[in-house]
Amino acid sequence: MSRILKATNQLEDDVNKANIFVHGDEDATYTAKDGTKVRSIRNLQKEADINVKKAQEEARRAEAAADRAEVGAMPAYINHSELPKSAVNGAMAQVTNDIDPNKNGYYVWDGEKWIYSDIQPAQNKDVKDLESIISKNKTNKLAFAFVDNESTKNVIASLYEDGGFCVRKILLNETVVSSGGDGISVADSNGFIPLHFGASYSNLYGLKIEPANADLVIKDQNGFVVFYIGNRGIFGITNHNNEIVERESQKNLQIGRHKKSDINHILTYGQSLSRGQRSMPAISVNQEFKNIMIKSGVKSRYRDVDYDASEFVPMIEQDVGNEGETPTSGCLNGLSQRIDAGGYGSDWVFLGSSTGQGGQTIQSLSEFGISRRFSDTVNLIKDCKAIADKEGRSYSVWSMIWYQGESDYSANSNDNDSYSYIERWLSSMWEPLKKNIAKITGQEFSPYLFTYQVAAHRRYDSDEMSIAIAQWRASRMYDDVILAAPAYIFQTASDDLHLTNEASWLMGEYTSRAIFQTMIARSGKFRPLEPVSVEVRDMEVVIEFHVPTGKLVIDNALCESYENAGFIFRDKDDVVMDDFIASVELVGRNAVLIKTKDVIPLDAKITYARGKPGDRKASGPISGARGNLRDEAGLVDTAISPLGNIFLLHNACVMFEYSLKSGF
């Protein structure tokens, strides 16, 4: 038995070596059980590229040094007539005090004669004139200072005697323009900063634009070139080795122009929650509608041993290893139920699949990720299109439902801050997938991306909830990204991380509502319960919310009570301000009033459903980071689980943070 185990372990080790070598990204290495290290092809290529660039740079420097040695230092002559009759081609000389001042300056030998150079030194007179202008206008004498209030007297604007005016922010019809870094930042009324214009760089909705010698270059948050315009007018993008390649023309997919097909595919993708890990046993074991899956099952992936895409069969959930009920059935069957109840027809067919993998970061699940689940998903779409074509039915991909983010709270993630996560999520996963979908299906409308809001940061021993913030920000910034519900309301299993089978179904049910309102009823992009404005006074804060249904409620209907309903103040160093809140009250149907025991610092931060150090390392509605603010949607929207339990589908408030200095 030990020999078999040893052979099995060796085989597993060899497979891991091969996988890293062939598919690993440029930073991937693997330490085998015998202590040897295996590096990926891309890692070796990266090192080779670096060495080549070093050699090229050293050669360039040597050539430049030789040129300088040949030309020599620039000699200076008093009169133009003193210039030598010949010189080394490219040599330069200077005339300093000729009787004709127009002859003073730099000259270059073109092989036959001295040519007056286009590059000239600044003349003393020019410098003195400039200095006089500066000295006349440079003054630090303050005429008036504008302060925020009598108690703090923070200067927010200054007027100088010379007419100079300095202001921290300019409010233009709910748009804030402020100095930031080396330029100007533009923020909306909620504090989001989508635009920054500066000398060294500009940032346009997450795309970083930097000046270059010959090209316009746009980089992502990690410094990788994602787009460029060459000096010959060529548009380009980069491949996974960061090499610029020509960009093929793509269809401009229209958002909101979706059309019903005979088969409407809804992809489920992400990590363990998308796969129903520990959500056992499966409970959606009957198909009451016309929803379908490939023959080998909802969770079957292209490279799985039992993968069978020979035909479509009725969609049900099945236990596979430690994976049970995925959110897919709750979503698709819930969507069909809503369509029937709303009178939108009875001939709808939705195709469900779940092709993610547990424990994977966003980088691993992206186009060139080491898990290869992206390519598995693309190949599944190809196979589904082939089956539909064989059956003579039209086929399109309507949307993806996304359940991922937990693993990016871990220390080995390259994308554990909000902006890096958004960039990787949308640019490296979602945009390439949409291009593949358009190429395979021929559809002219863009699919939607429906996401939950991850709530497991404390389970990963993190005091920050950057991925949750990223998912909410993306839903506010992009028309095709929609946040269905925060995950803190869904019951977890005994590990305080994964969901129970009924909770996994329920998460899909919540997603079905967002899809229905956006894509079937077409009542506009679904928006969760979320803050829209914050007003800060001395010892009070009023937060207004977008409330989907009814009015705001504070109770424990969706999760266990948390102090101050989940609201916490933190100081400029992100340290919890204990015992700072006096009360949390509701004002009207859509506002919360927070009263404090002291004046609120201007650099403070308000957090909701983030929790604090000392809380249990868990996620979920009982012990995880959570809040108690909800709407009344459950009074008009209910769902019955496959186990027969009735759920009131109230909307829980998203997890958020608000900085008094920079907004949301």
N, C-alpha and C positions, 0 to 999 in steps of 0.2 A: 504493500500500500504506500510505503514511504517513497519507493522508487517512482510510482505513478505520480504521487504528489510533487516529487522533485522534478519530474519531466514536465508536469503541467505548469509548475512555476517557471521553469526555464522557457517553455513555449510562450507563456504570458510575457516574460521579460523580453524575449526576442520580438514579439509582436509590438510591444511598446517601443523598443528600439527602432524598428522599421517605421512605425507610425510617426515618431518624432523626426526621423531622418527625412522622410518623404513629405510629410504634411505640416511639420512644425513651422511656426512663424519665425521671423528673423531673430527673435530673442530666445527661442526654445532650445533647451538642453534636457537630457535625461541621464540620471545616474543609475546605471544597472546594478543588479544585486551583487555583482563581483567587484563593484567599485569603479568600473570604467565609465567614462562619460561619452554620451553620444550627442552630437550636434546636428541640427537640421541643415538641409541643403541651403535654405535661405540664410541661416546663420553663417555658414561658410562663405556664401556669396557676398554677404554683407561685409565680412572681414576682408575678402579679396577686393571688393570695391573700395574700401577705405584705404587699403595698401596701394592700390593703383592711383587713387587721388593724391595720396601723400607723395608718391613718386613723381606724378605730374607736377605737383606744386614745387617740389624740390628742383626739378628740371627747369621750371619757369623762373624760379628765383636765381638759379645759376646763370641762365641766359641773360636775365636782366642785369645781374652783376657784371657779366662780361661786357654787355653793351655800355654800362656806366664806365667801366674801366677804359674801354676804347674811346669813348667820347671825352671822358675826363671831366673835371670840375669846370663850372662856368666861369670863364675869365671876365674881368671888367676892364673897360677902356674909357678914358675921359672923353675923347672925341670919336666921332664916327669914322674919320679918316684913319684912325689907328687900327681898325679891324684888319686882321691878317688877310692876305690875298687868297689863301686856300685853307681848308680845314677838313677834318673827317666828316663824312656825310652824316647829317643829323646833329652835329655839334652845335652848342648854343653859346652865345656871348652877350654881354651887356654893355651898353653905352650909358654913362652916368651923368656927364655934364657938358654935352656938346653946346656950341654957341647957338645952334638951332635947337630949341627944346623939343621940337617935334621929332627929332632924331634920337632922343633918349629912349631907352627901353631895351627889351629882349630881342635878339636876332637869332635866326637858325640858318645853318649852311645847307643849301639844297643840292649840293654837288657842283654847282657852278657859281653861285653868288649868295650873299647874305640877304635873307628875307626877313622883313619885320614880322615878328611873331604875333599871333592872335592872343597869346597869353602874356599879359603885362603886369608889372608890379604896381601897387597903389602908390600914387604920387603923394608927396608930403602935403601939398595943398589940398588934395582930396581928403586926406585923413583929418587935417585941421578943420576943414569945413564940416565934416561929419561930426567931429568932436564938439564943435560949437553948437551944432543943431541939437545934439544929445544933451549938452550941458544946459541949454536954454529950456529944454522941455522936461528934464529929469528933476523931479522934486518929490520929496516924501512928506511934505507938509499937508497934514490932514485938515480938511475944512469941516466936514461933517461925517459922523459915524452913525449907522443905523443898527440898532440892536433888536433882539427878538422880544425881550420883556425886561422889566425892571429888576426882577430877582436874579436872573442868570447873566443878563447883559452880554450875551454872545453877539459879536459883531457879524452881521450877515451881509453888509454892503458898506463901502467907503467912498467918499467923494473928496478929491484932492484939490488944492488951490489952482493947479494948472489945468483943471478940467477933467483930469483922469478919474475914471469911475471903475471900481472893482466890486463885483457881485459874485456871491457863491452860486446862486441858482437864478435862472430866469424862467418864470412860469408863463407859457404862451398857450392860453386856451386849453389847459389841462395837460400840456406837454412840458416837461421840465428839461431845460438845457443847462448843463453845468460843466465846469472845467473838470477834466478827469485825465490824469496821466499827462501825456504830451499834447492833448487836444481837447475836443469837446465831446461830451456824452449826451445823448438824447434819451430821456426816459418817459414812459407813458404815465398816466395818472395813478397807476398801481405800483409804480416804482420799478417796472421791468426796463432794462436798458438794452434795446435791440440794436442801437446804432452808436458807434464811436468813430470820430474822425480825428486823426492825429498825423503828426509828421512822420513818425517811424512806422505806424501801422494804422489801419482802420478795421473795424469789426462790424459787419453787416449781417445781423440775424445769425450769428454763430460762425460766419465765414470771415477769416482773417486775411486782409489784403495787405501785402507788403510791397514797397518799391523794389525794383530790380533793374539791372543794367539795361536789358533789352526787352524784357517781357513784363506783362502784368501777371503776377503770380498770386493765387489765392490758396491759403493754407488752412488746414483744420487746427483744432486746439492743440494737437500733438506735434504740429510743425510739418505735417505731411502735405505735399502739394496735391490738391484735389482738382485744380482747374487752372489753365493758363491761356493767355493769348500771346503767341509768338510775334517776333518782329516782322514776320511775313504774313501776319493776320491769321495764323493757323490756330484753331481752337484745339485744346488738348486736355486730357485727364491723365492720371497716373495709374499704373497697375499696382499689385501688391508689393512689388519691389521698389516702389516709389520712382519708377521710370516713366517718363512722359510718353504717352502713346496717343495716336490720333483718335479723336472721339467720333464714333459713328452717330449719325443722326438718329434721334429718338422721337417717338410720338409724344405730343404734348397731351398727356392723359388728363381728362377733365374730372375735377372733383364735383360730386353731386349729380353727375350725368349718368349714373349707373342704370343699367337695363336688366330686366328680368330675363334669365336664360332658362332653358329646360332643366339644367343642372347648375346650381349656384353654390360654389365651393366656399366654405368658411374655414380657413386654416387656424389651427391652434398651435402656438409655438412658444418656447421659453424653456424654463428649467423644470424642477421637480413638480411644482404645483400644476403646470400644464399637463403633466403626465399622470396625475392622480397618485403620486407616491404616498404610501401609507393610507390612502383613502379606500380602504377595503372593509368589506367586500363591495364589488360594483353593485349599484342599485338600479341603474337604468337598463334593465335587462329585457325590456319589451319595447317595440317600436310602434307607437300609436299613430304616427303620421307617415309621410312618404320620404323621410330622410334616409340617406344611404351612406355607406362607407365602402372602401375597397374590400375584397373578399377576405383578406387576412386580418382586418380589424382596424378600429380607430387609431390605435397606438402603433400600428405597423409602419416601419420605416424602410426606405429603399434598400439599405444594406443589411437589414435583418435577415436571419436565416429563413424564417417562415414567410417572408414578404411575397404576397400574391396579388397582383393588380390585373388579374385576368377578367374580372367583372365586378359590378357593383352589387351589394347585398344590403338588406335593411340594417340600419345603424343601431347597434346596441353596445353597451359597455361590458368588458370582460376583465377578469383578473389576469395579469401577466407578471409573474414574479412578485415583487412587493408593490406593484402599481395596480390600482383599482379604478375607481370612478374618476374620469377626467371631467373638466368643466365643459367639454364639448357637447355632451348630450343635454345638459342643463341649458346650454345656450341655444342649440338648434331646435330642440323640442319646445323650449320656452318661446322661441321666436315663432314657430309654427302655431302654437297655442294662441299667441297674440294676433297673428294674421287671421286665424279662424274667427276669433272673438270680434275682431274689428271689421269683418266682412270684406277682406281684401282678396278673396278667392280661395279655392281649395286645391289648386293644382301646383302649389309651390313644392319644389324638391331642393333640399339643402344637402350638400355633401360635407361630411365632417372628417377631419383627420387631426392627429396630434403627433408632431414629428420632432419635438424638442428632446432635451436630455437633462437629467438632474445634475445639480452641482456645477453648472457651466456659467462662465461670465459672458457678458455681452460680446466681448472680443471673440470668444470661442464659438459663439453662435452666429457670427457675422460671415460675410461672403467668403473670406479666406481663413476662417477660424479652424482651429485644430480639431474640433469635434466633427467637422464635415456634415453637420446636420443641416446647414444651409443648402448644400448640394443635394442632400437627401430630399429636402422639401421641393427643390426645383425639379428633380427627377420624378417625384410623386405627381407634381402638377402635369408634367409631360405625359405620364402614364394615364392619368385621369382624362386628359384631353383625348388621348388615343382611344380609350374605352368609349367616351361619348361620341367620337367620330364614327367608331365602328357601329354604334347603336343608332346613328343618325340623329343624335340630339345635340343641341347647342350647349356650350359650356363656357363659364366665366368664373373668375375668382372675385368674390364680392368683398371679402375683408379678411383680416387676420386678427385673432384675439391673442393678446400678449400677456404672459404671466412669467416675468423674470425680473431679477434685480437683487435678490438675496445674496448671491455669490459675489456681487460687486461691492459688497460691504467688507469683504475679506481683504486681508493685507496684500494678497498677491494679485489684486485687480489693478489694471492700469487706468481704469475709468471710474474711480470711486468718488469723484467730485461731479457736481451737477452738469456743468457744461461739457466736460469730456464724455460723460455718459450719453447726453443728448446727441453729441456729434457722432459718436460711434454707433449708437442705436439707429439713428435716422440715415446717416450718410453711408455707413458700412454694412448695414443690414437691410433697412427698409427700402431705400432708393434702389440698390441693386436688385432686390427681390421684385419690386414693381416693374423694373425694366425687363426682367426675365418673364414675368407674367404677361406683359404686353406682347413680347416676342412669341411666346408659346400660344397664347389664346387669340391674339389679334384684337382683343378688346380695346376700345378707345376711352374707357372711363377708368379713373383711378380707384383702386380698392381703398377702404378705410382701415386704419389701425386703431383697434379698441384695446385699451389697456386697463389693468387694475392699478392701484397704488400700493407698492410694496410697503409692508409695515414690520419688517423683521430685523431692524437695525440693532435693537437691544439683544436679540437672540444671538447676534454676531458680536456682542460686546462692544458696540459702537454707540457713542453718545450723539452722533450726527445722523441725520436722515437725508443725506444728499441725493440718493437715488429716488426717494419718494418725491422730493422737491423737483427733481429733473422730470419725472413723469408728469407731474402737474404743470410745470412750466411749458413742456412740449404741447400739452393739450390746450394751453392758452395761446401759444405762438403759432401753431400750425393747424390749418383747416382740416387736414385728414387724420389728425391724431385726437382721439376722444377718450377721456378717462371715465370709466363706468362706475367704479366704486373703490373706496379705500379698503385694503385687506384686513384692517384691524377688527372688523365686525364679524369675521368668519371664524367659526370654532376650530381650534387646533386639536391635533391628536396628542398622545401622551408625551411626544417629544417637544411640545410647545413651539412647533415650527410648521410642520405639514398639516394639511386639513383633514378633518373627518370626511367620510364619504358623502354625507349629506351637505356638509359645508362646501365641498368641491362642486357638487351639483348646484348649490345656491349661488356660488360665485358666477357660474355660467348663466344662471337665471337673471342675475343683475345685469350681466353683459347683454343678454337678449333684449332687455328693455332699451338700452342705449342704441343697439342696432335697429330695433323696431322704430323708435322715434326718429332716428336719423335717416334710415334707408327705405323704410316701408311707408310710414305715415308722412315722411318728408316734412316734419314740423320744425326743421332746422337742426343744426348740430346739437346733440345732447350735451348738456352741461350739468355737472354734479352740483351738490351744495358746496359753494366755494365763496371766499371773501372777494369783494370787489373794491372796497375803499376803507381807509383807516383814518380817523381823526383823533389826534392826540392833544389833550389839554394838560394842565398842570398835574392833576392827580386823577385823570380820567382818560379812558380810551373808548371810542365808539367805532365798532367794526360793522360795516354793512355787508350783507351777503346776497348772492344770487340764490334764491330759494326756489327749487323746481316746483314744489307742490305745497300749498297751504302756508303755514307759518312755522317759525323756528320753535323748537322744543328742546329743553334740557332735561334729560332723564336717563335711566339705565335700560331702556328698551332694547338697545342693540349691543351694549357691552356694560361691564361692571363700572360703577361710579369711580371717577378719578377726581382728585382734589381740584377745585376751581374749574370743573368740567373739562379739564385738559389744558387750560391756559397757564402758561408759565412765563415770567419775565427773566431775561438774562442780561448781564451787563456787557460792556464793550469787549471784555475778554471771553465772552460766551459762558460765563459762570452763572449758575442759577441764583437768582435773587430770592432767597427763602423768605417766607412770611411777608411778602411785599404786596400781594393782592388782598384787598379788603373784602370785595364781593364781585360776583359775576351775575349780571341780570339781563333779562330780555327787554328790548325796547321796540314796541310795535311788532310787526310781523317778520321783519328781516334784519334786525340789528341786535348787537350785543353790547352792553355797557359794562366795562371793567373799571372798578374803582380801586385805587391803590392807597397804601398807608403813608406814602411819601411822594414828593415830586418826582415825576418820571424823568430819568436822565435822557438827554438828547441823543445819546449813543446807545440806548438800550435796544433790546430785541424782544419781540413777543413771539412765542411759539405755541403751536396747538398740536396736541397728540404726539409730541416728541418724547415726553417723559423726561426723566432726569437721572443722573448717577445715583446708584443705590437701588433703583427699581430692579425687579426680577429680570434675569436674562431670558426673556420669553417674548413671543408674539401672540396675538390673538385677543379676544374680547374680555378675557378674565384677568390675565397678568401682564399682557403686553402694553406697549405704548398705545394710548387710545384717548378718545375724547367722548363727550356725552351730548354733543350738539347734533340735532337731526331735523328733518322736515316732517310733513304729515303724509307723504306719498303712500304709506302703507294703509291708510284709511280707504284708498280707492284702488290700490294695486296689491294683490296678494298672489301667492303661488303655493301649490300643493306639491310636496316632494313625492318621489316614488315610494317613500315609507309612509305616506299618508299624513304628514305633518304640515300644518298651515303656517306660512311665513308672511308677515306684513313687510312689504318691501319699502320701508322708509329709506330715504337718502341720508347717509351719514356724511358729516362734513369732512372734506379732504384735510389731510395733514398739511400744515403750512407754517411759514415763518415770516415775520415782518420786521425789518430793521428800520428804526426811526431815521437813519441816515441814508439808506439806499433803497428802501421799499421791499417789495416781495422778492 
